[in-house]
Amino acid sequence: MNCKSLYQAASIFAAMMISTNVAALPENGHIDKAGNELRVWSQAQQSYVTPESYFEAEVKKLNGPTYGRTHQYPEYETVKDWETLIDVLPNGKGECPMVFFHQRWRRLPDVLALHEDLRNYGGCRYVFDE
């Protein structure tokens, strides 16, 4: 075997070893259900975090919450796309991050196309009940 062939073989072997030893990181928003605890992969933190921490970071990416934590929605005419608020639902039903998108308020987990468990996490399952 000449040097060129040996080099090519070594390069192929090295590439195969690298590709088999490097595990792909989960996508941002990937969920992990360890026991009864729901965790969400945060690309920014490169780790699994609580849904609350994940939502907080995603709202901050949008420079929010624009309207704070409230159950009072601002007038539609004054709101711009990608503005946010944390809807604090009455009767202790929880909170849900909301984003104004395509001329209406939507749950942030819906806009981000997250797993159904996150779309219904905390107060998000009750947002449209009223």
Secondary structure, DSSP 8 states (H G I E B T S, - for coil): --HHHHHHHHHHHHHHHHHHH------TT-EEEETTEEEEEETTTTEEE-HHHHHHHHHHHTT--TT-EES----GGG--TT-EEEEE-GGG--EEEEEEETTEEEEHHHHTT--HHHHTSGGGGGGGG-
